[in-house]
Amino acid sequence: MTQGASGRDGGNSLKARVKTAKSRTLASTLWLQRQLNDPYVARAKREGYRSRAAYKLIEIDERAHLLKPGQKIVDLGAAPGGWSQVAAAKIGADKPKGEAKGKVFAIDLLEMAPMPGVEFRQMDFLDPAAPQLLREWLGGPADVVLSDMAANATGHKKTDQLRIIGLVELAAEFACEILGPGGAFLAKVLQGGTDTALLARLKRDFAQVKHIKPPASRSGSSELYVLATGFRGRREATGEDGAG
């Protein structure tokens, strides 16, 4: 573990405290305090990652061996780009021109600054034309679809669970439109929020479905990731049951 991961960057483990400004809510003050005291945030800045979320994908991949050289990756809700950075390095897409292997296409409603090995499109993945456009840009089906998206939190646990499940269901439907047989889908969910219908759908369309909580996910967070591997193929081409 590096010095940054130990949370002792300044030599002392003194926690930074943030004074509550009149224009700042208590929730935003607490979030800012967590950021200032988060060793992954400091480590990301030092190692050049755009967000602490990069370490979540790194840790998931260390366990699942999801990302491989030469793959075609789609990153949904990619901004600011931490996951795209990791994916590009893992599949070799960030190598110099002429040596590049693999492709990473990042999609977000927000703008994202350019980065080596990543092609970005500012668009809505829910646009009916998006799946076909992605296949054309990739030059064929994707190998992996990543989604670290989260619906805006309301503070009401049940509502937030329903909203993120709805978002994951849409992302899963999109993934099934652009993945090739054997492909994988990784998405953020909430503990206790992965409903039966979503799991049933994923188990129908993929050979294996499991949950992963990487160490970089804050211990007090209900954040969890669902990983579906071994895509069976698009149902319109293989039959209604999804079997190949």
CYANA upper distance limits for C-alpha pairs under 8 A (distance plus 0.5 A):
  1 MET  CA      5 ALA  CA      6.54
  1 MET  CA      6 SER  CA      7.47
  2 THR  CA      6 SER  CA      7.13
  3 GLN  CA      7 GLY  CA      7.36
  3 GLN  CA      8 ARG  CA      6.86
  3 GLN  CA      9 ASP  CA      6.87
  4 GLY  CA      8 ARG  CA      6.95
  4 GLY  CA      9 ASP  CA      6.15
  4 GLY  CA     39 PRO  CA      6.21
  4 GLY  CA     40 TYR  CA      7.52
  4 GLY  CA     42 ALA  CA      6.94
  4 GLY  CA     43 ARG  CA      5.41
  5 ALA  CA     39 PRO  CA      5.93
  5 ALA  CA     40 TYR  CA      6.67
  5 ALA  CA     43 ARG  CA      7.04
  6 SER  CA     39 PRO  CA      7.23
  7 GLY  CA     13 SER  CA      7.44
  7 GLY  CA     37 ASN  CA      8.38
  7 GLY  CA     38 ASP  CA      7.73
  7 GLY  CA     39 PRO  CA      5.05
  8 ARG  CA     12 ASN  CA      6.44
  8 ARG  CA     13 SER  CA      6.03
  8 ARG  CA     39 PRO  CA      8.28
  9 ASP  CA     39 PRO  CA      8.46
  9 ASP  CA     42 ALA  CA      8.28
 15 LYS  CA     37 ASN  CA      6.48
 16 ALA  CA     33 GLN  CA      7.26
 16 ALA  CA     36 LEU  CA      6.87
 16 ALA  CA     37 ASN  CA      6.69
 17 ARG  CA     33 GLN  CA      6.60
 18 VAL  CA     29 THR  CA      7.09
 18 VAL  CA     30 LEU  CA      8.40
 18 VAL  CA     32 LEU  CA      7.78
 18 VAL  CA     33 GLN  CA      6.24
 19 LYS  CA     29 THR  CA      8.02
 20 THR  CA     24 ARG  CA      6.91
 20 THR  CA     25 THR  CA      7.99
 20 THR  CA     26 LEU  CA      7.41
 20 THR  CA     29 THR  CA      6.54
 21 ALA  CA     25 THR  CA      8.32
 24 ARG  CA     28 SER  CA      6.78
 24 ARG  CA     29 THR  CA      6.96
 25 THR  CA     29 THR  CA      6.71
 26 LEU  CA     30 LEU  CA      6.65
 27 ALA  CA     31 TRP  CA      6.70
 28 SER  CA     32 LEU  CA      6.60
 29 THR  CA     33 GLN  CA      6.69
 30 LEU  CA     34 ARG  CA      6.71
 31 TRP  CA     35 GLN  CA      6.76
 32 LEU  CA     36 LEU  CA      6.73
 33 GLN  CA     37 ASN  CA      6.79
 34 ARG  CA     38 ASP  CA      6.32
 35 GLN  CA     41 VAL  CA      7.01
 36 LEU  CA     41 VAL  CA      8.06
 38 ASP  CA     42 ALA  CA      7.30
 39 PRO  CA     43 ARG  CA      6.56
 40 TYR  CA     44 ALA  CA      6.44
 40 TYR  CA     52 ARG  CA      5.93
 40 TYR  CA     55 TYR  CA      8.15
 40 TYR  CA    216 ALA  CA      7.71
 41 VAL  CA     45 LYS  CA      6.91
 41 VAL  CA     51 SER  CA      7.52
 41 VAL  CA     52 ARG  CA      5.67
 42 ALA  CA     46 ARG  CA      6.77
 43 ARG  CA     47 GLU  CA      6.50
 43 ARG  CA     52 ARG  CA      8.28
 44 ALA  CA     48 GLY  CA      6.32
 44 ALA  CA     49 TYR  CA      5.30
 44 ALA  CA     50 ARG  CA      7.28
 44 ALA  CA     51 SER  CA      6.60
 44 ALA  CA     52 ARG  CA      6.02
 44 ALA  CA     54 ALA  CA      8.32
 45 LYS  CA     49 TYR  CA      6.68
 45 LYS  CA     50 ARG  CA      7.84
 45 LYS  CA     51 SER  CA      8.34
 49 TYR  CA     54 ALA  CA      7.16
 49 TYR  CA     82 GLY  CA      6.39
 49 TYR  CA     85 GLN  CA      7.76
 50 ARG  CA     54 ALA  CA      8.06
 50 ARG  CA     80 PRO  CA      6.73
 50 ARG  CA     81 GLY  CA      6.49
 50 ARG  CA     82 GLY  CA      5.39
 50 ARG  CA     85 GLN  CA      8.43
 51 SER  CA     80 PRO  CA      7.52
 51 SER  CA     81 GLY  CA      7.78
 51 SER  CA     82 GLY  CA      5.57
 52 ARG  CA     56 LYS  CA      8.13
 52 ARG  CA     82 GLY  CA      7.75
 52 ARG  CA    216 ALA  CA      8.35
 53 ALA  CA     57 LEU  CA      7.45
 53 ALA  CA     82 GLY  CA      6.52
 53 ALA  CA     83 TRP  CA      7.31
 53 ALA  CA    216 ALA  CA      8.03
 54 ALA  CA     58 ILE  CA      6.83
 54 ALA  CA     82 GLY  CA      5.07
 54 ALA  CA     83 TRP  CA      5.60
 54 ALA  CA     85 GLN  CA      8.02
 54 ALA  CA     86 VAL  CA      6.83
 55 TYR  CA     59 GLU  CA      6.46
 55 TYR  CA    216 ALA  CA      6.56
 56 LYS  CA     60 ILE  CA      6.61
 56 LYS  CA    214 PRO  CA      6.15
 56 LYS  CA    215 PRO  CA      7.74
 56 LYS  CA    216 ALA  CA      5.73
 56 LYS  CA    217 SER  CA      7.13
 57 LEU  CA     61 ASP  CA      6.46
 57 LEU  CA     83 TRP  CA      6.89
 57 LEU  CA     86 VAL  CA      7.74
 58 ILE  CA     62 GLU  CA      6.71
 58 ILE  CA     86 VAL  CA      7.39
 59 GLU  CA     63 ARG  CA      7.11
 59 GLU  CA    214 PRO  CA      6.31
 59 GLU  CA    215 PRO  CA      7.75
 59 GLU  CA    216 ALA  CA      8.10
 60 ILE  CA     64 ALA  CA      6.50
 60 ILE  CA     65 HIS  CA      8.36
 60 ILE  CA    212 ILE  CA      7.65
 60 ILE  CA    213 LYS  CA      8.42
 60 ILE  CA    214 PRO  CA      6.45
 61 ASP  CA     65 HIS  CA      5.30
 61 ASP  CA     66 LEU  CA      5.87
 61 ASP  CA     67 LEU  CA      7.10
 66 LEU  CA    184 ALA  CA      8.26
 67 LEU  CA     71 GLN  CA      7.84
 67 LEU  CA     87 ALA  CA      7.34
 67 LEU  CA     90 LYS  CA      6.54
 67 LEU  CA     91 ILE  CA      6.85
 67 LEU  CA    144 VAL  CA      8.40
 68 LYS  CA     90 LYS  CA      6.73
 68 LYS  CA     91 ILE  CA      5.61
 69 PRO  CA     90 LYS  CA      6.89
 69 PRO  CA     91 ILE  CA      4.19
 69 PRO  CA     92 GLY  CA      6.11
 69 PRO  CA    101 LYS  CA      6.85
 69 PRO  CA    102 GLY  CA      6.78
 70 GLY  CA     91 ILE  CA      5.99
 70 GLY  CA     92 GLY  CA      7.33
 70 GLY  CA     93 ALA  CA      8.26
 70 GLY  CA    101 LYS  CA      5.22
 70 GLY  CA    102 GLY  CA      4.27
 70 GLY  CA    103 LYS  CA      7.84
 71 GLN  CA     91 ILE  CA      6.53
 71 GLN  CA    101 LYS  CA      8.14
 71 GLN  CA    102 GLY  CA      5.18
 71 GLN  CA    103 LYS  CA      7.00
 71 GLN  CA    142 ALA  CA      8.16
 71 GLN  CA    143 ASP  CA      6.36
 71 GLN  CA    144 VAL  CA      8.14
 72 LYS  CA    102 GLY  CA      5.93
 72 LYS  CA    103 LYS  CA      5.23
 72 LYS  CA    104 VAL  CA      6.53
 72 LYS  CA    105 PHE  CA      8.50
 72 LYS  CA    138 LEU  CA      7.27
 72 LYS  CA    141 PRO  CA      8.22
 72 LYS  CA    142 ALA  CA      5.53
 72 LYS  CA    143 ASP  CA      5.75
 72 LYS  CA    144 VAL  CA      7.21
 73 ILE  CA     87 ALA  CA      7.92
 73 ILE  CA    102 GLY  CA      8.33
 73 ILE  CA    103 LYS  CA      6.56
 73 ILE  CA    104 VAL  CA      5.20
 73 ILE  CA    105 PHE  CA      6.74
 73 ILE  CA    142 ALA  CA      6.37
 73 ILE  CA    143 ASP  CA      6.51
 73 ILE  CA    144 VAL  CA      5.49
 73 ILE  CA    145 VAL  CA      6.47
 73 ILE  CA    146 LEU  CA      8.02
 74 VAL  CA    104 VAL  CA      6.36
 74 VAL  CA    105 PHE  CA      5.38
 74 VAL  CA    106 ALA  CA      6.38
 74 VAL  CA    107 ILE  CA      8.11
 74 VAL  CA    142 ALA  CA      7.33
 74 VAL  CA    144 VAL  CA      6.91
 74 VAL  CA    145 VAL  CA      5.34
 74 VAL  CA    146 LEU  CA      6.63
 75 ASP  CA     83 TRP  CA      7.91
 75 ASP  CA     84 SER  CA      6.94
 75 ASP  CA    104 VAL  CA      7.80
 75 ASP  CA    105 PHE  CA      6.71
 75 ASP  CA    106 ALA  CA      5.18
 75 ASP  CA    107 ILE  CA      6.67
 75 ASP  CA    145 VAL  CA      6.54
 75 ASP  CA    146 LEU  CA      5.24
 75 ASP  CA    147 SER  CA      6.54
 76 LEU  CA    106 ALA  CA      6.71
 76 LEU  CA    107 ILE  CA      5.61
 76 LEU  CA    108 ASP  CA      6.89
 76 LEU  CA    125 PHE  CA      7.84
 76 LEU  CA    145 VAL  CA      7.91
 76 LEU  CA    146 LEU  CA      6.51
 76 LEU  CA    147 SER  CA      5.43
 76 LEU  CA    148 ASP  CA      7.65
 76 LEU  CA    149 MET  CA      7.54
 76 LEU  CA    171 ALA  CA      8.46
 77 GLY  CA    106 ALA  CA      8.01
 77 GLY  CA    107 ILE  CA      6.21
 77 GLY  CA    108 ASP  CA      4.99
 77 GLY  CA    109 LEU  CA      7.75
 77 GLY  CA    147 SER  CA      6.98
 77 GLY  CA    148 ASP  CA      7.14
 77 GLY  CA    149 MET  CA      5.86
 78 ALA  CA     82 GLY  CA      8.12
 78 ALA  CA     83 TRP  CA      7.44
 78 ALA  CA     84 SER  CA      7.21
 78 ALA  CA    106 ALA  CA      6.08
 78 ALA  CA    107 ILE  CA      6.26
 78 ALA  CA    108 ASP  CA      6.13
 78 ALA  CA    112 MET  CA      8.45
 78 ALA  CA    147 SER  CA      8.19
 78 ALA  CA    148 ASP  CA      7.90
 78 ALA  CA    149 MET  CA      8.34
 79 ALA  CA    107 ILE  CA      8.43
 79 ALA  CA    108 ASP  CA      6.76
 79 ALA  CA    110 LEU  CA      7.21
 79 ALA  CA    111 GLU  CA      7.57
 79 ALA  CA    112 MET  CA      5.95
 80 PRO  CA    112 MET  CA      6.28
 80 PRO  CA    113 ALA  CA      8.05
 81 GLY  CA     85 GLN  CA      6.61
 81 GLY  CA    112 MET  CA      7.55
 82 GLY  CA     86 VAL  CA      7.04
 83 TRP  CA     87 ALA  CA      6.63
 84 SER  CA     88 ALA  CA      6.49
 84 SER  CA    104 VAL  CA      7.39
 84 SER  CA    106 ALA  CA      7.25
 84 SER  CA    118 VAL  CA      7.31
 85 GLN  CA     89 ALA  CA      6.89
 85 GLN  CA    115 MET  CA      8.03
 85 GLN  CA    118 VAL  CA      8.17
 86 VAL  CA     90 LYS  CA      6.65
 87 ALA  CA     91 ILE  CA      6.68
 87 ALA  CA    104 VAL  CA      7.58
 88 ALA  CA     92 GLY  CA      6.37
 88 ALA  CA     93 ALA  CA      5.25
 88 ALA  CA     94 ASP  CA      5.93
 88 ALA  CA    102 GLY  CA      8.36
 88 ALA  CA    103 LYS  CA      7.80
 88 ALA  CA    104 VAL  CA      6.63
 88 ALA  CA    116 PRO  CA      8.34
 88 ALA  CA    117 GLY  CA      6.15
 88 ALA  CA    118 VAL  CA      7.07
 89 ALA  CA     93 ALA  CA      6.83
 89 ALA  CA     94 ASP  CA      6.27
 89 ALA  CA     95 LYS  CA      8.49
 91 ILE  CA    101 LYS  CA      6.94
 91 ILE  CA    102 GLY  CA      6.08
 91 ILE  CA    103 LYS  CA      8.15
 92 GLY  CA    100 ALA  CA      6.44
 92 GLY  CA    101 LYS  CA      5.41
 92 GLY  CA    102 GLY  CA      6.62
 92 GLY  CA    117 GLY  CA      8.46
 93 ALA  CA    100 ALA  CA      5.51
 93 ALA  CA    101 LYS  CA      5.52
 93 ALA  CA    102 GLY  CA      5.57
 93 ALA  CA    103 LYS  CA      6.05
 93 ALA  CA    104 VAL  CA      7.43
 93 ALA  CA    116 PRO  CA      8.28
 93 ALA  CA    117 GLY  CA      5.07
 93 ALA  CA    118 VAL  CA      7.76
 94 ASP  CA    100 ALA  CA      6.96
 94 ASP  CA    116 PRO  CA      5.64
 94 ASP  CA    117 GLY  CA      4.39
 94 ASP  CA    118 VAL  CA      7.94
 95 LYS  CA     99 GLU  CA      6.27
 95 LYS  CA    100 ALA  CA      5.32
 95 LYS  CA    101 LYS  CA      7.90
 95 LYS  CA    116 PRO  CA      8.46
 95 LYS  CA    117 GLY  CA      7.54
 96 PRO  CA    100 ALA  CA      6.62
100 ALA  CA    117 GLY  CA      8.32
103 LYS  CA    117 GLY  CA      7.58
103 LYS  CA    118 VAL  CA      7.57
103 LYS  CA    119 GLU  CA      8.46
103 LYS  CA    138 LEU  CA      7.59
104 VAL  CA    117 GLY  CA      7.24
104 VAL  CA    118 VAL  CA      5.50
104 VAL  CA    119 GLU  CA      6.74
105 PHE  CA    118 VAL  CA      6.41
105 PHE  CA    119 GLU  CA      5.40
105 PHE  CA    120 PHE  CA      6.26
105 PHE  CA    121 ARG  CA      8.00
105 PHE  CA    138 LEU  CA      8.21
106 ALA  CA    118 VAL  CA      7.28
106 ALA  CA    119 GLU  CA      6.63
106 ALA  CA    120 PHE  CA      5.18
106 ALA  CA    121 ARG  CA      6.79
107 ILE  CA    120 PHE  CA      6.47
107 ILE  CA    121 ARG  CA      5.65
107 ILE  CA    122 GLN  CA      6.34
107 ILE  CA    123 MET  CA      6.67
107 ILE  CA    124 ASP  CA      7.91
107 ILE  CA    125 PHE  CA      7.59
108 ASP  CA    112 MET  CA      8.30
108 ASP  CA    121 ARG  CA      7.41
108 ASP  CA    122 GLN  CA      5.74
108 ASP  CA    123 MET  CA      6.25
108 ASP  CA    124 ASP  CA      7.07
108 ASP  CA    125 PHE  CA      8.24
109 LEU  CA    122 GLN  CA      5.90
109 LEU  CA    123 MET  CA      5.76
109 LEU  CA    124 ASP  CA      6.27
110 LEU  CA    122 GLN  CA      6.91
111 GLU  CA    122 GLN  CA      6.66
112 MET  CA    120 PHE  CA      7.86
112 MET  CA    122 GLN  CA      8.44
114 PRO  CA    118 VAL  CA      7.89
114 PRO  CA    119 GLU  CA      8.29
114 PRO  CA    120 PHE  CA      7.86
123 MET  CA    127 ASP  CA      8.36
124 ASP  CA    130 ALA  CA      8.06
125 PHE  CA    130 ALA  CA      6.19
125 PHE  CA    131 PRO  CA      8.22
125 PHE  CA    174 PHE  CA      8.03
126 LEU  CA    130 ALA  CA      7.39
126 LEU  CA    170 LEU  CA      8.21
126 LEU  CA    174 PHE  CA      8.21
129 ALA  CA    133 LEU  CA      6.70
130 ALA  CA    134 LEU  CA      6.56
131 PRO  CA    135 ARG  CA      6.83
131 PRO  CA    174 PHE  CA      7.31
131 PRO  CA    177 GLU  CA      6.61
131 PRO  CA    178 ILE  CA      6.30
132 GLN  CA    136 GLU  CA      6.77
132 GLN  CA    178 ILE  CA      8.15
133 LEU  CA    137 TRP  CA      6.66
134 LEU  CA    138 LEU  CA      6.45
134 LEU  CA    178 ILE  CA      7.82
135 ARG  CA    139 GLY  CA      6.33
135 ARG  CA    140 GLY  CA      5.44
135 ARG  CA    141 PRO  CA      5.97
135 ARG  CA    142 ALA  CA      7.79
135 ARG  CA    178 ILE  CA      6.87
136 GLU  CA    140 GLY  CA      6.88
138 LEU  CA    142 ALA  CA      7.58
141 PRO  CA    178 ILE  CA      5.80
141 PRO  CA    179 LEU  CA      5.65
141 PRO  CA    180 GLY  CA      5.45
142 ALA  CA    178 ILE  CA      6.31
142 ALA  CA    179 LEU  CA      5.11
142 ALA  CA    180 GLY  CA      6.37
142 ALA  CA    183 GLY  CA      7.66
143 ASP  CA    179 LEU  CA      6.36
143 ASP  CA    180 GLY  CA      6.64
143 ASP  CA    182 GLY  CA      8.04
143 ASP  CA    183 GLY  CA      5.16
143 ASP  CA    184 ALA  CA      6.93
144 VAL  CA    179 LEU  CA      7.39
144 VAL  CA    183 GLY  CA      6.10
144 VAL  CA    184 ALA  CA      5.24
144 VAL  CA    185 PHE  CA      6.31
144 VAL  CA    186 LEU  CA      8.34
145 VAL  CA    175 ALA  CA      6.51
145 VAL  CA    179 LEU  CA      7.93
145 VAL  CA    184 ALA  CA      6.89
145 VAL  CA    185 PHE  CA      5.41
145 VAL  CA    186 LEU  CA      6.94
146 LEU  CA    185 PHE  CA      6.55
146 LEU  CA    186 LEU  CA      5.50
146 LEU  CA    187 ALA  CA      6.59
147 SER  CA    171 ALA  CA      7.78
147 SER  CA    185 PHE  CA      8.48
147 SER  CA    186 LEU  CA      6.59
147 SER  CA    187 ALA  CA      5.04
147 SER  CA    188 LYS  CA      6.95
148 ASP  CA    187 ALA  CA      6.28
148 ASP  CA    188 LYS  CA      5.76
149 MET  CA    167 LEU  CA      8.39
149 MET  CA    187 ALA  CA      8.05
149 MET  CA    188 LYS  CA      7.09
150 ALA  CA    164 ILE  CA      6.46
150 ALA  CA    167 LEU  CA      7.98
150 ALA  CA    188 LYS  CA      7.63
150 ALA  CA    189 VAL  CA      8.42
151 ALA  CA    160 ASP  CA      7.91
151 ALA  CA    163 ARG  CA      6.61
151 ALA  CA    164 ILE  CA      5.97
151 ALA  CA    167 LEU  CA      7.52
152 ASN  CA    160 ASP  CA      8.39
153 ALA  CA    160 ASP  CA      6.31
154 THR  CA    159 THR  CA      7.71
154 THR  CA    160 ASP  CA      6.77
155 GLY  CA    160 ASP  CA      7.61
156 HIS  CA    160 ASP  CA      6.55
157 LYS  CA    161 GLN  CA      6.64
158 LYS  CA    162 LEU  CA      6.79
159 THR  CA    163 ARG  CA      6.68
160 ASP  CA    164 ILE  CA      6.67
161 GLN  CA    165 ILE  CA      6.57
161 GLN  CA    189 VAL  CA      8.49
161 GLN  CA    190 LEU  CA      6.94
161 GLN  CA    192 GLY  CA      8.39
161 GLN  CA    193 GLY  CA      5.50
162 LEU  CA    166 GLY  CA      6.62
162 LEU  CA    193 GLY  CA      7.59
163 ARG  CA    167 LEU  CA      6.82
164 ILE  CA    168 VAL  CA      6.62
164 ILE  CA    189 VAL  CA      6.91
164 ILE  CA    190 LEU  CA      8.05
164 ILE  CA    193 GLY  CA      8.44
165 ILE  CA    169 GLU  CA      6.56
165 ILE  CA    189 VAL  CA      7.26
165 ILE  CA    193 GLY  CA      7.18
165 ILE  CA    194 THR  CA      6.91
165 ILE  CA    195 ASP  CA      7.84
165 ILE  CA    198 LEU  CA      8.21
166 GLY  CA    170 LEU  CA      6.88
167 LEU  CA    171 ALA  CA      6.71
168 VAL  CA    172 ALA  CA      6.47
168 VAL  CA    187 ALA  CA      7.22
168 VAL  CA    188 LYS  CA      7.94
168 VAL  CA    189 VAL  CA      7.68
169 GLU  CA    173 GLU  CA      6.69
169 GLU  CA    198 LEU  CA      6.91
170 LEU  CA    174 PHE  CA      6.71
171 ALA  CA    175 ALA  CA      6.58
172 ALA  CA    176 CYS  CA      6.73
172 ALA  CA    185 PHE  CA      7.79
172 ALA  CA    202 LEU  CA      8.22
173 GLU  CA    177 GLU  CA      7.07
174 PHE  CA    178 ILE  CA      7.23
175 ALA  CA    179 LEU  CA      6.23
175 ALA  CA    185 PHE  CA      7.30
176 CYS  CA    205 ASP  CA      8.33
176 CYS  CA    231 PHE  CA      8.38
176 CYS  CA    233 GLY  CA      8.02
176 CYS  CA    234 ARG  CA      6.77
177 GLU  CA    234 ARG  CA      7.21
179 LEU  CA    183 GLY  CA      6.13
179 LEU  CA    184 ALA  CA      8.05
179 LEU  CA    231 PHE  CA      7.87
179 LEU  CA    233 GLY  CA      8.08
180 GLY  CA    231 PHE  CA      7.65
180 GLY  CA    233 GLY  CA      6.84
181 PRO  CA    230 GLY  CA      7.48
181 PRO  CA    231 PHE  CA      5.65
181 PRO  CA    232 ARG  CA      5.92
181 PRO  CA    233 GLY  CA      5.24
181 PRO  CA    234 ARG  CA      8.50
182 GLY  CA    229 THR  CA      7.37
182 GLY  CA    230 GLY  CA      4.56
182 GLY  CA    231 PHE  CA      5.00
182 GLY  CA    232 ARG  CA      6.87
182 GLY  CA    233 GLY  CA      8.13
183 GLY  CA    229 THR  CA      6.65
183 GLY  CA    230 GLY  CA      6.01
183 GLY  CA    231 PHE  CA      5.39
184 ALA  CA    227 LEU  CA      7.85
184 ALA  CA    228 ALA  CA      6.10
184 ALA  CA    229 THR  CA      4.79
184 ALA  CA    230 GLY  CA      6.66
184 ALA  CA    231 PHE  CA      6.74
185 PHE  CA    227 LEU  CA      6.36
185 PHE  CA    228 ALA  CA      5.63
185 PHE  CA    229 THR  CA      6.94
186 LEU  CA    225 TYR  CA      7.30
186 LEU  CA    226 VAL  CA      6.30
186 LEU  CA    227 LEU  CA      5.06
186 LEU  CA    228 ALA  CA      6.92
187 ALA  CA    225 TYR  CA      6.00
187 ALA  CA    226 VAL  CA      5.98
187 ALA  CA    227 LEU  CA      7.22
188 LYS  CA    223 GLU  CA      7.45
188 LYS  CA    224 LEU  CA      6.36
188 LYS  CA    225 TYR  CA      4.95
188 LYS  CA    226 VAL  CA      6.92
189 VAL  CA    193 GLY  CA      7.16
189 VAL  CA    194 THR  CA      7.02
189 VAL  CA    223 GLU  CA      6.64
189 VAL  CA    224 LEU  CA      5.76
189 VAL  CA    225 TYR  CA      6.03
189 VAL  CA    226 VAL  CA      7.24
190 LEU  CA    194 THR  CA      7.24
190 LEU  CA    222 SER  CA      5.80
190 LEU  CA    223 GLU  CA      5.21
190 LEU  CA    224 LEU  CA      5.78
190 LEU  CA    225 TYR  CA      8.19
191 GLN  CA    222 SER  CA      5.60
191 GLN  CA    223 GLU  CA      6.69
191 GLN  CA    224 LEU  CA      6.39
194 THR  CA    198 LEU  CA      7.12
194 THR  CA    199 LEU  CA      7.44
195 ASP  CA    199 LEU  CA      7.02
196 THR  CA    200 ALA  CA      6.51
197 ALA  CA    201 ARG  CA      6.64
198 LEU  CA    202 LEU  CA      6.73
199 LEU  CA    203 LYS  CA      6.51
199 LEU  CA    209 VAL  CA      8.27
200 ALA  CA    204 ARG  CA      6.60
201 ARG  CA    205 ASP  CA      6.84
202 LEU  CA    206 PHE  CA      6.20
202 LEU  CA    209 VAL  CA      7.36
202 LEU  CA    228 ALA  CA      7.21
203 LYS  CA    207 ALA  CA      6.99
203 LYS  CA    208 GLN  CA      7.10
203 LYS  CA    209 VAL  CA      6.69
203 LYS  CA    228 ALA  CA      8.33
204 ARG  CA    241 ASP  CA      7.86
204 ARG  CA    242 GLY  CA      7.20
205 ASP  CA    231 PHE  CA      6.39
205 ASP  CA    232 ARG  CA      6.04
205 ASP  CA    233 GLY  CA      7.81
205 ASP  CA    242 GLY  CA      6.39
206 PHE  CA    228 ALA  CA      6.46
206 PHE  CA    229 THR  CA      6.18
206 PHE  CA    230 GLY  CA      5.63
206 PHE  CA    231 PHE  CA      4.83
206 PHE  CA    232 ARG  CA      6.07
207 ALA  CA    228 ALA  CA      7.98
207 ALA  CA    229 THR  CA      6.59
207 ALA  CA    230 GLY  CA      5.32
207 ALA  CA    231 PHE  CA      6.89
207 ALA  CA    232 ARG  CA      7.42
208 GLN  CA    228 ALA  CA      6.17
208 GLN  CA    229 THR  CA      5.86
208 GLN  CA    230 GLY  CA      6.98
209 VAL  CA    226 VAL  CA      7.57
209 VAL  CA    227 LEU  CA      6.19
209 VAL  CA    228 ALA  CA      4.87
209 VAL  CA    229 THR  CA      7.04
210 LYS  CA    226 VAL  CA      6.30
210 LYS  CA    227 LEU  CA      5.92
210 LYS  CA    228 ALA  CA      7.11
211 HIS  CA    224 LEU  CA      7.39
211 HIS  CA    225 TYR  CA      6.07
211 HIS  CA    226 VAL  CA      5.04
211 HIS  CA    227 LEU  CA      6.58
212 ILE  CA    224 LEU  CA      6.69
212 ILE  CA    225 TYR  CA      5.67
212 ILE  CA    226 VAL  CA      6.84
212 ILE  CA    227 LEU  CA      7.74
213 LYS  CA    217 SER  CA      7.18
213 LYS  CA    223 GLU  CA      7.91
213 LYS  CA    224 LEU  CA      5.59
213 LYS  CA    225 TYR  CA      6.63
214 PRO  CA    224 LEU  CA      8.49
215 PRO  CA    219 SER  CA      8.22
217 SER  CA    221 SER  CA      7.41
217 SER  CA    223 GLU  CA      7.22
217 SER  CA    224 LEU  CA      8.33
218 ARG  CA    223 GLU  CA      8.45
232 ARG  CA    242 GLY  CA      6.57
232 ARG  CA    243 ALA  CA      6.52
232 ARG  CA    244 GLY  CA      6.48
233 GLY  CA    237 ALA  CA      7.96
233 GLY  CA    238 THR  CA      7.23
233 GLY  CA    242 GLY  CA      6.97
233 GLY  CA    243 ALA  CA      7.95
233 GLY  CA    244 GLY  CA      7.04
234 ARG  CA    238 THR  CA      6.86
234 ARG  CA    242 GLY  CA      7.19
235 ARG  CA    239 GLY  CA      5.59
235 ARG  CA    240 GLU  CA      5.81
235 ARG  CA    241 ASP  CA      7.34
235 ARG  CA    242 GLY  CA      5.29
235 ARG  CA    243 ALA  CA      8.30
236 GLU  CA    240 GLU  CA      7.32
238 THR  CA    242 GLY  CA      6.46
238 THR  CA    243 ALA  CA      6.78
238 THR  CA    244 GLY  CA      6.05
239 GLY  CA    243 ALA  CA      7.34
239 GLY  CA    244 GLY  CA      8.43
